[in-house]
Amino acid sequence: MIEAIVLDFDGLILETERPQYEAWRDVYASLGRELPVQAWLDVMGKPVKTDLFPRRLAAELGRDLDIDKLIKEYREIVARLLEAQPIQPGVQRLIEDAREMGLKLAVASGSTHRWVDGHLKRLGLFDFFDHTTCSEDTDKHKPDPDPYLHACVALGVPPQCTLALEDSALGITAAKAADMFAVAIPTSMTGYQSFDHADLILDSLDQVPLAQLIVRLGLTATDTE
């Protein structure tokens, strides 16, 4: 029986990964350097300090750079890109359906509360969630199960009664290690990854209504008991 759903944030609720990469790519380009997409893929889904890429850039150029200025430039670019970015298809409907079915909702993310909670509030989604677990809340991060276990404890729901929704293989690994059901919804940035360990793979969250998704997993939801 499913009593709760825990969603990843970046790539699952809002496609932030490509805009973040493109913003750093533009910062690099302004100084005549190229940022390979693989450099972003290598850290995607993990807690990353904002100064990582500008410090890498300074090391590549072999000279001191104004790190704060580069971070400010990055934030201005990414904010502009994300302002035009819609909520991922099917997310709003899934949240509404989950609420109607009496399911608890949480987010488990490797990003900060400033990032996750800020965007959820901007998108008008924050109040739908009972809890958000972010990078500050656990010592270990995905693919470790701790973020999902932390969210389950906060919700008061056993992991075995919780469905995780993820766009990355690292996230699926974390959810399965937490003994949760896990559905993968890959994005253009994560589609190359292997999701063989997921219980189900969807092209988009709007592909299957929540009630049917739960049935496809061979489960029932709280209100069907």
Residue frames as a rotation matrix with the C-alpha (Angstrom) as fourth column:
MET 1
0.573 0.820 0.000 0.00
0.820 -0.573 0.000 0.00
0.000 0.000 -1.000 0.00
ILE 2
-0.449 -0.693 0.563 1.28
0.684 -0.673 -0.282 3.45
0.575 0.258 0.777 -0.91
GLU 3
0.399 0.547 -0.736 0.86
0.897 -0.400 0.189 6.13
-0.191 -0.735 -0.650 1.76
ALA 4
0.513 -0.305 -0.803 3.27
-0.045 -0.943 0.329 8.78
-0.857 -0.132 -0.497 0.46
ILE 5
0.714 -0.371 0.594 5.13
0.672 0.127 -0.729 10.00
0.195 0.920 0.340 -2.59
VAL 6
0.396 -0.683 -0.614 8.58
0.179 -0.598 0.781 11.57
-0.901 -0.419 -0.114 -2.44
LEU 7
0.914 -0.012 0.405 9.75
0.399 -0.145 -0.905 13.51
0.069 0.989 -0.128 -5.48
ASP 8
-0.273 -0.961 -0.042 13.20
0.911 -0.272 0.310 14.57
-0.309 0.046 0.950 -6.53
PHE 9
0.399 0.424 -0.813 13.36
0.195 -0.906 -0.376 18.25
-0.896 -0.009 -0.445 -7.46
ASP 10
-0.123 -0.541 -0.832 15.97
-0.693 -0.553 0.462 19.04
-0.710 0.634 -0.307 -10.11
GLY 11
-0.879 -0.202 -0.433 14.90
-0.474 0.479 0.739 17.49
0.058 0.855 -0.516 -13.39
LEU 12
-0.769 0.628 -0.125 11.76
0.636 0.770 -0.046 15.92
0.067 -0.115 -0.991 -11.92
ILE 13
0.169 0.822 -0.544 9.66
0.759 -0.461 -0.461 18.90
-0.629 -0.334 -0.702 -10.79
LEU 14
0.851 -0.001 -0.525 11.57
-0.254 -0.876 -0.410 21.56
-0.460 0.482 -0.746 -12.70
GLU 15
0.669 -0.654 0.352 14.14
0.727 0.478 -0.493 21.02
0.154 0.586 0.796 -15.46
THR 16
0.910 -0.378 -0.172 16.96
-0.253 -0.832 0.494 22.92
-0.329 -0.406 -0.852 -13.82
GLU 17
0.372 -0.844 0.386 19.89
0.420 0.524 0.741 20.78
-0.828 -0.114 0.549 -14.93
ARG 18
0.131 -0.324 0.937 20.20
0.987 -0.042 -0.153 22.01
0.089 0.945 0.314 -18.51
PRO 19
0.810 0.151 0.567 19.70
0.180 -0.984 0.004 25.71
0.559 0.099 -0.824 -17.61
GLN 20
0.831 -0.556 0.017 22.37
-0.164 -0.216 0.962 25.39
-0.532 -0.802 -0.271 -14.90
TYR 21
0.134 -0.795 0.592 24.78
0.743 0.476 0.471 23.80
-0.656 0.377 0.654 -17.33
GLU 22
0.324 0.042 0.945 24.01
0.861 -0.427 -0.276 26.40
0.392 0.903 -0.175 -19.99
ALA 23
0.986 0.040 0.160 24.57
-0.031 -0.907 0.420 29.22
0.162 -0.419 -0.893 -17.50
TRP 24
0.490 -0.868 0.082 28.01
-0.024 0.081 0.996 27.93
-0.871 -0.490 0.019 -16.51
ARG 25
0.125 -0.401 0.907 28.78
0.930 0.367 0.035 27.25
-0.347 0.839 0.419 -20.17
ASP 26
0.688 0.208 0.695 28.05
0.516 -0.814 -0.267 30.90
0.510 0.543 -0.667 -20.94
VAL 27
0.909 -0.417 -0.013 30.24
-0.251 -0.571 0.782 32.07
-0.334 -0.707 -0.623 -18.06
TYR 28
0.185 -0.860 0.476 33.09
0.439 0.506 0.743 29.93
-0.879 0.072 0.471 -19.38
ALA 29
0.255 -0.030 0.966 32.52
0.966 -0.031 -0.256 31.21
0.037 0.999 0.021 -22.93
SER 30
0.977 0.146 0.154 32.75
0.141 -0.989 0.045 34.82
0.159 -0.022 -0.987 -21.73
LEU 31
0.501 -0.863 0.062 36.37
-0.579 -0.281 0.765 34.05
-0.643 -0.419 -0.641 -20.83
GLY 32
0.176 -0.420 -0.891 37.10
-0.970 0.082 -0.230 32.09
0.170 0.904 -0.392 -23.98
ARG 33
-0.843 -0.452 0.290 36.82
-0.508 0.847 -0.158 28.62
-0.174 -0.280 -0.944 -22.50
GLU 34
-0.161 0.778 -0.607 34.53
-0.562 0.433 0.704 25.69
0.811 0.455 0.368 -23.29
LEU 35
-0.451 0.116 0.885 32.66
-0.803 0.380 -0.459 23.79
-0.390 -0.918 -0.079 -20.58
PRO 36
-0.799 0.141 -0.585 32.05
-0.276 0.778 0.564 20.21
0.534 0.612 -0.583 -21.80
VAL 37
0.210 0.960 0.185 28.61
-0.735 0.031 0.677 18.88
0.644 -0.278 0.712 -20.92
GLN 38
0.296 -0.140 -0.945 30.30
0.329 0.944 -0.036 15.86
0.897 -0.300 0.325 -19.36
ALA 39
-0.780 -0.617 0.107 31.77
0.156 -0.358 -0.921 18.11
0.606 -0.701 0.375 -16.69
TRP 40
-0.414 0.732 0.541 28.24
-0.882 -0.470 -0.039 18.95
0.225 -0.493 0.840 -15.56
LEU 41
0.466 0.621 -0.630 26.99
-0.476 0.777 0.412 15.38
0.745 0.108 0.658 -15.92
ASP 42
-0.277 -0.695 -0.663 29.78
0.268 0.607 -0.748 14.21
0.923 -0.385 0.018 -13.59
VAL 43
-0.992 -0.120 -0.048 28.40
0.084 -0.313 -0.946 16.29
0.099 -0.942 0.321 -10.70
MET 44
-0.436 0.895 0.098 24.71
-0.591 -0.366 0.719 16.36
0.679 0.255 0.688 -11.59
GLY 45
0.480 0.752 -0.452 22.44
-0.063 0.543 0.837 15.28
0.875 -0.373 0.308 -8.76
LYS 46
0.047 -0.548 -0.835 25.17
0.923 0.343 -0.173 15.70
0.381 -0.763 0.522 -6.14
PRO 47
0.847 0.168 -0.504 25.58
0.404 -0.820 0.405 18.56
-0.345 -0.547 -0.763 -3.63
VAL 48
0.044 -0.830 0.556 27.94
0.949 -0.138 -0.282 20.96
0.311 0.541 0.782 -5.39
LYS 49
-0.020 -0.129 -0.992 29.33
0.592 -0.801 0.092 24.21
-0.806 -0.585 0.092 -4.01
THR 50
0.870 0.492 0.002 28.51
0.307 -0.541 -0.783 27.17
-0.384 0.682 -0.622 -6.21
ASP 51
0.538 -0.722 -0.435 32.17
-0.703 -0.669 0.242 28.11
-0.466 0.176 -0.867 -6.50
LEU 52
0.294 -0.439 0.849 33.20
0.237 0.894 0.380 24.74
-0.926 0.090 0.367 -7.97
PHE 53
0.543 -0.020 0.840 33.07
0.829 0.173 -0.532 25.75
-0.135 0.985 0.110 -11.64
PRO 54
0.931 -0.266 0.248 34.50
-0.174 -0.924 -0.340 29.27
0.320 0.274 -0.907 -11.33
ARG 55
0.456 -0.813 0.361 37.43
-0.606 0.013 0.795 27.87
-0.651 -0.582 -0.487 -9.34
ARG 56
0.285 -0.303 0.909 37.93
0.568 0.818 0.095 25.21
-0.772 0.489 0.405 -12.00
LEU 57
0.837 0.084 0.541 37.86
0.513 -0.465 -0.722 27.96
0.191 0.881 -0.432 -14.59
ALA 58
0.806 -0.579 0.122 40.48
-0.586 -0.753 0.299 29.95
-0.081 -0.312 -0.947 -12.69
ALA 59
0.236 -0.730 0.641 42.67
-0.172 0.618 0.767 26.85
-0.956 -0.291 0.020 -12.51
GLU 60
0.478 -0.002 0.878 42.28
0.776 0.470 -0.421 26.22
-0.412 0.882 0.227 -16.26
LEU 61
0.880 -0.094 0.465 43.22
0.208 -0.804 -0.557 29.82
0.426 0.587 -0.688 -17.04
GLY 62
0.104 -0.905 -0.413 46.07
0.921 0.245 -0.304 29.75
0.376 -0.348 0.859 -14.55
ARG 63
-0.769 -0.334 0.545 45.18
0.142 -0.921 -0.363 33.08
0.623 -0.201 0.756 -12.99
ASP 64
-0.779 0.489 -0.392 43.07
0.404 -0.087 -0.911 34.62
-0.479 -0.868 -0.130 -10.23
LEU 65
-0.562 0.698 0.444 39.46
0.333 -0.300 0.894 35.44
0.757 0.650 -0.064 -11.05
ASP 66
-0.731 0.455 0.508 36.76
-0.679 -0.560 -0.476 37.35
0.068 -0.693 0.718 -9.19
ILE 67
-0.928 0.327 -0.180 34.84
0.325 0.945 0.041 34.26
0.183 -0.020 -0.983 -8.04
ASP 68
-0.443 0.799 -0.407 31.98
0.410 -0.223 -0.884 36.23
-0.798 -0.558 -0.229 -6.51
LYS 69
-0.322 0.286 -0.902 31.53
-0.696 -0.718 0.020 38.18
-0.642 0.634 0.430 -9.75
LEU 70
-0.823 -0.023 -0.568 31.39
-0.464 0.605 0.648 34.96
0.329 0.796 -0.508 -11.79
ILE 71
-0.794 0.579 -0.186 28.84
0.592 0.667 -0.451 33.42
-0.137 -0.469 -0.873 -9.41
LYS 72
-0.292 0.685 -0.667 26.72
-0.037 -0.705 -0.708 36.57
-0.956 -0.182 0.231 -9.68
GLU 73
-0.508 0.047 -0.860 26.91
-0.840 -0.247 0.483 36.35
-0.190 0.968 0.164 -13.47
TYR 74
-0.941 0.137 -0.309 25.92
0.046 0.957 0.286 32.68
0.335 0.255 -0.907 -13.35
ARG 75
-0.626 0.733 -0.267 22.97
0.567 0.193 -0.801 33.34
-0.536 -0.653 -0.536 -11.05
GLU 76
-0.290 0.511 -0.809 21.67
-0.488 -0.806 -0.334 36.11
-0.823 0.299 0.483 -13.29
ILE 77
-0.652 -0.003 -0.758 21.82
-0.729 0.277 0.626 33.86
0.208 0.961 -0.183 -16.35
VAL 78
-0.908 0.276 -0.314 20.26
0.296 0.955 -0.015 30.81
0.296 -0.106 -0.949 -14.68
ALA 79
-0.552 0.744 -0.377 17.50
0.248 -0.285 -0.926 32.91
-0.796 -0.604 -0.027 -13.10
ARG 80
-0.318 0.400 -0.860 16.59
-0.807 -0.590 0.024 34.26
-0.497 0.702 0.510 -16.51
LEU 81
-0.738 -0.012 -0.675 16.56
-0.481 0.711 0.514 30.79
0.473 0.704 -0.530 -18.04
LEU 82
-0.876 0.381 -0.296 14.51
0.481 0.744 -0.464 29.25
0.043 -0.549 -0.835 -15.22
GLU 83
-0.607 0.677 -0.417 11.98
-0.284 -0.674 -0.682 32.08
-0.743 -0.295 0.601 -15.25
ALA 84
-0.160 0.518 -0.840 10.87
-0.987 -0.095 0.129 30.79
-0.013 0.850 0.526 -18.65
GLN 85
-0.850 -0.244 -0.467 11.02
-0.286 0.958 0.020 27.13
0.443 0.150 -0.884 -17.64
PRO 86
0.154 0.977 0.147 7.62
-0.771 0.025 0.637 25.50
0.618 -0.212 0.757 -17.02
ILE 87
-0.008 -0.019 1.000 6.91
-0.785 0.619 0.006 22.89
-0.619 -0.785 -0.020 -14.37
GLN 88
-0.912 -0.398 -0.096 7.65
-0.376 0.723 0.579 19.44
-0.161 0.564 -0.810 -15.80
PRO 89
-0.314 0.845 -0.434 4.70
-0.685 0.115 0.720 17.80
0.658 0.523 0.542 -17.59
GLY 90
0.133 0.536 -0.833 2.35
0.144 0.821 0.552 15.90
0.981 -0.194 0.032 -15.30
VAL 91
-0.771 -0.532 -0.350 3.77
0.401 0.022 -0.916 17.20
0.495 -0.847 0.196 -12.02
GLN 92
-0.764 0.528 0.370 0.90
-0.632 -0.727 -0.267 19.55
0.128 -0.438 0.890 -11.14
ARG 93
0.202 0.889 -0.410 -1.71
-0.719 0.419 0.555 16.88
0.665 0.183 0.724 -11.89
LEU 94
-0.094 -0.303 -0.948 0.18
0.330 0.889 -0.317 14.24
0.940 -0.342 0.017 -9.92
ILE 95
-0.959 -0.283 0.033 0.38
0.081 -0.383 -0.920 16.52
0.273 -0.879 0.390 -6.88
GLU 96
-0.435 0.875 0.212 -3.33
-0.887 -0.456 0.065 17.30
0.154 -0.159 0.975 -7.07
ASP 97
0.293 0.529 -0.797 -4.23
-0.417 0.820 0.391 13.62
0.860 0.218 0.461 -7.50
ALA 98
-0.493 -0.562 -0.664 -2.00
0.378 0.549 -0.745 12.62
0.783 -0.619 -0.058 -4.59
ARG 99
-0.935 0.181 0.306 -3.73
-0.351 -0.604 -0.716 15.13
0.056 -0.776 0.628 -2.35
GLU 100
-0.036 0.989 -0.146 -7.17
-0.937 0.017 0.348 13.90
0.346 0.149 0.926 -3.42
MET 101
0.307 0.076 -0.949 -6.09
-0.079 0.995 0.054 10.33
0.948 0.058 0.312 -2.65
GLY 102
0.952 0.120 0.281 -4.92
-0.270 -0.103 0.957 11.30
0.144 -0.987 -0.065 0.83
LEU 103
0.545 -0.824 -0.154 -1.25
0.772 0.565 -0.290 10.63
0.326 0.039 0.944 0.12
LYS 104
0.669 -0.441 -0.598 1.50
0.168 -0.694 0.700 12.56
-0.724 -0.569 -0.391 1.88
LEU 105
0.819 -0.379 0.431 4.01
0.414 -0.129 -0.901 14.44
0.397 0.916 0.051 -0.27
ALA 106
0.613 -0.696 -0.373 7.66
0.074 -0.420 0.905 15.33
-0.786 -0.582 -0.206 0.18
VAL 107
0.839 -0.510 -0.188 10.71
-0.319 -0.181 -0.930 16.34
0.441 0.841 -0.315 -1.80
ALA 108
0.660 -0.743 0.111 14.13
0.265 0.369 0.891 14.70
-0.703 -0.559 0.440 -1.38
SER 109
0.931 -0.286 0.227 16.86
0.105 -0.388 -0.916 16.67
0.350 0.876 -0.331 -3.15
GLY 110
0.213 -0.942 -0.259 20.61
0.977 0.198 0.083 17.07
-0.027 -0.271 0.962 -3.18
SER 111
-0.241 -0.231 0.943 20.16
0.401 -0.908 -0.120 20.82
0.884 0.349 0.312 -3.63
THR 112
-0.960 -0.215 -0.181 19.86
0.255 -0.394 -0.883 23.39
0.118 -0.894 0.433 -0.86
HIS 113
-0.138 0.928 -0.346 16.68
0.869 -0.054 -0.493 24.58
-0.476 -0.368 -0.799 0.84
ARG 114
-0.289 -0.023 -0.957 17.38
-0.140 -0.988 0.066 28.02
-0.947 0.153 0.282 -0.64
TRP 115
-0.891 -0.125 -0.437 17.22
-0.445 0.041 0.895 26.52
-0.093 0.991 -0.092 -4.12
VAL 116
-0.807 0.573 -0.146 14.45
0.487 0.784 0.386 23.94
0.336 0.240 -0.911 -3.69
ASP 117
-0.194 0.777 -0.598 12.10
0.856 -0.164 -0.491 25.78
-0.480 -0.607 -0.633 -1.34
GLY 118
-0.486 -0.059 -0.872 12.68
-0.129 -0.982 0.138 29.03
-0.864 0.180 0.470 -3.20
HIS 119
-0.924 0.125 -0.361 11.68
-0.359 0.039 0.932 27.58
0.131 0.991 0.009 -6.55
LEU 120
-0.631 0.741 -0.229 8.74
0.741 0.663 0.104 25.66
0.229 -0.104 -0.968 -5.09
LYS 121
-0.180 0.545 -0.819 7.40
0.565 -0.625 -0.539 28.89
-0.806 -0.559 -0.195 -3.61
ARG 122
-0.664 -0.139 -0.734 8.00
-0.416 -0.748 0.517 30.76
-0.621 0.649 0.439 -6.86
LEU 123
-0.905 0.280 -0.319 6.08
-0.159 0.475 0.865 28.07
0.394 0.834 -0.386 -8.75
GLY 124
-0.159 0.892 0.424 3.22
-0.945 -0.261 0.195 28.02
0.284 -0.370 0.884 -6.22
LEU 125
0.252 0.211 -0.944 3.92
-0.204 0.966 0.161 24.41
0.946 0.152 0.287 -5.23
PHE 126
-0.679 -0.714 0.169 5.55
-0.327 0.088 -0.941 24.71
0.657 -0.695 -0.293 -1.81
ASP 127
-0.433 0.559 0.707 2.36
-0.889 -0.134 -0.439 24.50
-0.151 -0.818 0.555 0.26
PHE 128
0.531 0.613 -0.585 1.36
-0.710 0.698 0.087 21.22
0.462 0.369 0.806 -1.39
PHE 129
0.004 -0.651 -0.759 4.29
0.034 0.759 -0.650 19.43
0.999 -0.023 0.025 0.26
ASP 130
0.930 0.326 -0.172 4.35
0.135 0.134 0.982 18.18
0.343 -0.936 0.081 3.83
HIS 131
0.610 -0.790 -0.063 8.15
0.064 -0.030 0.997 18.26
-0.790 -0.612 0.032 3.94
THR 132
0.852 -0.486 -0.192 11.31
-0.251 -0.058 -0.966 18.96
0.459 0.872 -0.171 1.95
THR 133
0.658 -0.749 0.077 14.60
0.330 0.380 0.864 17.18
-0.676 -0.544 0.497 2.60
CYS 134
0.923 -0.386 -0.002 17.59
-0.207 -0.490 -0.847 19.03
0.325 0.782 -0.531 1.14
SER 135
0.291 -0.903 -0.316 21.38
0.188 0.378 -0.907 18.83
0.938 0.204 0.280 1.21
GLU 136
-0.324 -0.434 0.841 21.65
-0.661 -0.532 -0.529 20.49
0.677 -0.727 -0.115 4.63
ASP 137
0.429 0.718 0.548 19.51
-0.887 0.221 0.405 17.80
0.170 -0.660 0.732 6.27
THR 138
0.983 -0.114 0.144 21.71
0.083 0.975 0.207 14.73
-0.164 -0.192 0.968 5.84
ASP 139
0.239 -0.969 -0.068 25.43
-0.474 -0.178 0.863 14.00
-0.848 -0.173 -0.501 6.06
LYS 140
-0.704 -0.412 0.579 25.21
0.237 0.632 0.738 11.53
-0.670 0.657 -0.347 3.18
HIS 141
-0.097 0.626 -0.774 23.56
-0.726 -0.576 -0.375 12.18
-0.681 0.525 0.511 -0.16
LYS 142
0.857 0.473 0.202 22.23
-0.188 0.654 -0.733 10.25
-0.479 0.590 0.650 -3.15
PRO 143
-0.124 0.571 -0.812 23.05
-0.439 0.702 0.561 7.49
0.890 0.426 0.163 -4.12
ASP 144
-0.975 -0.128 -0.179 23.06
0.111 0.419 -0.901 6.90
0.191 -0.899 -0.394 -0.35
PRO 145
-0.269 0.959 -0.092 19.51
0.700 0.260 0.665 6.25
0.662 0.115 -0.741 0.94
ASP 146
-0.662 -0.060 -0.748 19.73
0.717 -0.342 -0.607 8.83
-0.219 -0.938 0.270 3.75
PRO 147
-0.933 0.346 -0.096 17.82
-0.358 -0.917 0.174 11.65
-0.028 0.197 0.980 1.96
TYR 148
-0.302 0.866 -0.399 14.88
-0.330 0.298 0.896 9.35
0.894 0.402 0.196 1.29
LEU 149
-0.238 0.175 -0.955 14.98
0.778 0.623 -0.079 7.80
0.582 -0.762 -0.285 4.75
HIS 150
-0.917 -0.127 -0.378 15.04
0.334 -0.763 -0.554 11.30
-0.218 -0.634 0.742 6.25
ALA 151
-0.719 0.692 -0.062 11.97
-0.593 -0.565 0.573 12.28
0.362 0.449 0.817 4.21
CYS 152
-0.152 0.674 -0.722 10.10
0.125 0.738 0.663 9.12
0.980 0.011 -0.197 5.25
VAL 153
-0.525 -0.092 -0.846 10.82
0.837 0.127 -0.533 9.76
0.157 -0.988 0.011 8.93
ALA 154
-0.975 0.140 -0.173 9.60
-0.102 -0.972 -0.210 13.35
-0.198 -0.187 0.962 8.55
LEU 155
-0.456 0.846 -0.276 6.39
-0.639 -0.096 0.763 12.11
0.619 0.524 0.585 6.93
GLY 156
-0.358 0.282 0.890 5.91
-0.782 0.430 -0.451 9.33
-0.510 -0.857 0.066 9.48
VAL 157
0.765 0.585 -0.268 5.55
-0.624 0.572 -0.532 6.76
-0.158 0.575 0.803 6.69
PRO 158
0.299 -0.679 0.671 7.59
0.060 0.715 0.696 3.54
-0.952 -0.168 0.254 6.29
PRO 159
-0.474 -0.555 -0.684 9.82
-0.660 -0.291 0.693 3.48
-0.583 0.779 -0.229 3.18
GLN 160
-0.911 0.113 0.396 8.06
0.271 0.889 0.370 0.29
-0.311 0.444 -0.840 2.10
CYS 161
0.085 0.995 0.061 4.85
0.869 -0.044 -0.493 2.32
-0.488 0.095 -0.868 1.79
THR 162
0.325 -0.082 -0.942 6.44
-0.126 -0.991 0.042 5.16
-0.937 0.105 -0.333 -0.15
LEU 163
0.607 -0.081 0.791 6.87
0.773 0.289 -0.564 5.79
-0.182 0.954 0.238 -3.87
ALA 164
-0.051 -0.708 -0.705 9.90
0.159 -0.702 0.694 7.73
-0.986 -0.077 0.148 -5.09
LEU 165
0.865 0.270 0.423 9.89
0.467 -0.123 -0.876 9.62
-0.185 0.955 -0.232 -8.39
GLU 166
0.186 -0.931 -0.313 13.32
0.094 -0.300 0.949 10.29
-0.978 -0.206 0.032 -9.90
ASP 167
0.930 0.059 -0.364 14.97
-0.341 -0.238 -0.910 11.48
-0.140 0.970 -0.201 -13.11
SER 168
0.139 -0.967 -0.214 18.46
-0.919 -0.045 -0.392 10.11
0.369 0.251 -0.895 -12.38
ALA 169
0.313 -0.132 -0.941 20.03
0.033 0.991 -0.128 6.70
0.949 0.009 0.314 -11.87
LEU 170
-0.782 -0.622 0.028 21.69
0.039 -0.094 -0.995 7.96
0.622 -0.777 0.098 -8.67
GLY 171
-0.490 0.684 0.541 18.28
-0.867 -0.446 -0.221 8.86
0.090 -0.577 0.812 -7.30
ILE 172
0.511 0.657 -0.554 16.79
-0.605 0.733 0.311 5.50
0.610 0.177 0.772 -8.21
THR 173
-0.181 -0.680 -0.711 19.72
0.222 0.676 -0.703 3.79
0.958 -0.285 0.029 -6.48
ALA 174
-0.891 -0.151 0.428 19.07
-0.324 -0.449 -0.833 5.86
0.318 -0.881 0.352 -3.35
ALA 175
-0.060 0.970 0.235 15.35
-0.988 -0.092 0.128 5.10
0.145 -0.224 0.964 -3.32
LYS 176
0.511 0.226 -0.830 15.83
-0.290 0.954 0.081 1.37
0.809 0.199 0.552 -3.82
ALA 177
-0.520 -0.770 -0.370 18.51
0.200 0.311 -0.929 1.30
0.830 -0.557 -0.007 -1.10
ALA 178
-0.783 0.330 0.527 15.90
-0.619 -0.493 -0.611 2.88
0.058 -0.805 0.590 1.17
ASP 179
-0.875 0.439 0.205 13.55
0.408 0.895 -0.178 -0.02
-0.262 -0.072 -0.962 0.30
MET 180
-0.201 0.802 -0.562 11.09
-0.330 -0.596 -0.732 2.21
-0.922 0.039 0.385 -1.55
PHE 181
0.351 0.342 0.872 9.24
0.795 0.382 -0.470 1.74
-0.494 0.859 -0.138 -4.81
ALA 182
-0.237 -0.576 -0.783 10.96
0.000 -0.806 0.593 3.83
-0.972 0.140 0.191 -7.47
VAL 183
0.619 0.455 0.640 9.78
0.683 0.092 -0.725 5.17
-0.389 0.886 -0.254 -10.84
ALA 184
-0.459 -0.854 -0.242 12.23
0.489 -0.471 0.734 6.79
-0.742 0.219 0.634 -13.25
ILE 185
0.794 0.580 0.181 11.31
0.497 -0.449 -0.743 9.67
-0.349 0.680 -0.645 -15.54
PRO 186
-0.177 -0.982 0.057 14.55
0.838 -0.120 0.533 10.44
-0.516 0.143 0.844 -17.42
THR 187
0.668 0.277 -0.691 15.20
-0.045 -0.911 -0.409 13.85
-0.743 0.304 -0.596 -18.94
SER 188
0.933 -0.360 -0.005 17.29
-0.022 -0.042 -0.999 14.90
0.359 0.932 -0.047 -21.92
MET 189
0.222 -0.889 0.400 20.20
-0.878 -0.360 -0.314 15.24
0.424 -0.282 -0.861 -19.50
THR 190
-0.264 -0.305 0.915 19.80
-0.805 0.592 -0.035 11.81
-0.531 -0.746 -0.401 -17.84
GLY 191
0.685 0.699 -0.207 18.35
-0.686 0.521 -0.509 9.69
-0.247 0.490 0.836 -20.64
TYR 192
0.192 -0.713 -0.674 21.75
-0.646 0.425 -0.634 8.10
0.738 0.558 -0.379 -21.34
GLN 193
-0.529 -0.431 0.731 21.85
-0.849 0.285 -0.446 6.55
-0.016 -0.856 -0.516 -17.84
SER 194
-0.649 0.275 -0.710 20.80
0.028 0.940 0.339 2.99
0.761 0.200 -0.618 -17.03
PHE 195
-0.362 0.628 0.689 17.52
-0.923 -0.347 -0.169 2.66
0.133 -0.697 0.705 -15.14
ASP 196
-0.304 0.197 -0.932 17.37
-0.214 0.939 0.269 -1.13
0.928 0.281 -0.244 -15.02
HIS 197
-0.845 -0.092 -0.526 17.02
0.455 0.393 -0.799 -0.97
0.280 -0.915 -0.290 -11.23
ALA 198
-0.747 0.654 0.119 13.83
-0.661 -0.712 -0.238 1.13
-0.070 -0.256 0.964 -11.37
ASP 199
-0.521 0.658 0.544 10.46
0.177 0.707 -0.685 -0.51
-0.835 -0.260 -0.485 -10.79
LEU 200
0.460 0.665 0.588 9.08
0.798 -0.019 -0.602 1.36
-0.389 0.746 -0.540 -13.80
ILE 201
-0.713 -0.655 -0.250 10.36
0.425 -0.687 0.589 3.82
-0.557 0.314 0.769 -16.41
LEU 202
0.464 0.880 0.100 8.12
0.696 -0.292 -0.656 6.53
-0.548 0.374 -0.748 -17.90
ASP 203
-0.216 -0.471 0.855 8.78
0.887 -0.460 -0.030 9.00
0.408 0.752 0.517 -20.68
SER 204
-0.666 0.108 0.738 6.85
-0.220 -0.974 -0.056 11.66
0.713 -0.199 0.672 -18.76
LEU 205
-0.942 0.335 -0.010 4.73
0.088 0.220 -0.971 11.96
-0.324 -0.916 -0.237 -15.62
ASP 206
-0.236 0.909 -0.342 1.73
-0.783 -0.387 -0.487 12.87
-0.575 0.153 0.804 -17.76
GLN 207
-0.700 -0.092 -0.709 2.01
-0.581 0.651 0.489 9.50
0.416 0.754 -0.509 -19.50
VAL 208
-0.362 0.544 -0.757 -0.01
0.491 0.802 0.341 7.70
0.792 -0.248 -0.557 -16.80
PRO 209
0.324 0.530 0.783 -2.45
-0.480 -0.621 0.619 9.11
0.815 -0.577 0.053 -14.19
LEU 210
-0.445 -0.610 0.655 -1.31
-0.853 0.065 -0.518 8.52
0.274 -0.789 -0.549 -10.62
ALA 211
0.269 0.621 0.736 -4.03
-0.781 0.588 -0.211 5.97
-0.564 -0.518 0.643 -9.83
GLN 212
0.960 0.073 -0.271 -3.07
-0.244 0.695 -0.676 3.92
0.139 0.715 0.685 -12.90
LEU 213
0.089 -0.996 -0.030 0.64
-0.614 -0.032 -0.789 4.28
0.784 0.088 -0.614 -12.10
ILE 214
-0.300 -0.151 0.942 0.07
-0.931 0.260 -0.255 2.77
-0.206 -0.954 -0.218 -8.66
VAL 215
0.691 0.614 0.380 -1.91
-0.481 0.784 -0.392 -0.09
-0.539 0.088 0.838 -10.19
ARG 216
0.759 -0.454 -0.466 0.86
-0.354 0.313 -0.881 -0.72
0.546 0.834 0.077 -12.75
LEU 217
-0.317 -0.894 0.316 3.24
-0.768 0.046 -0.639 -1.15
0.557 -0.445 -0.701 -9.85
GLY 218
-0.226 0.330 -0.917 0.91
0.246 0.930 0.274 -3.80
0.943 -0.163 -0.291 -8.43
LEU 219
-0.920 -0.182 -0.346 0.04
0.382 -0.230 -0.895 -1.61
0.083 -0.956 0.281 -5.45
THR 220
0.250 0.963 0.101 -2.89
0.836 -0.267 0.479 0.14
0.488 -0.035 -0.872 -3.84
ALA 221
-0.568 -0.380 0.730 -3.17
0.038 -0.898 -0.438 3.62
0.822 -0.221 0.525 -2.38
THR 222
-0.998 0.066 0.014 -4.39
-0.021 -0.098 -0.995 4.76
-0.064 -0.993 0.099 1.03
ASP 223
-0.465 0.883 -0.066 -7.92
-0.772 -0.441 -0.458 5.67
-0.434 -0.162 0.887 -0.04
THR 224
-0.061 0.450 -0.891 -8.51
-0.775 0.541 0.326 2.36
0.629 0.710 0.316 -1.84
GLU 225
-0.912 -0.319 -0.257 -8.10
-0.081 0.756 -0.650 0.30
0.402 -0.572 -0.715 1.33
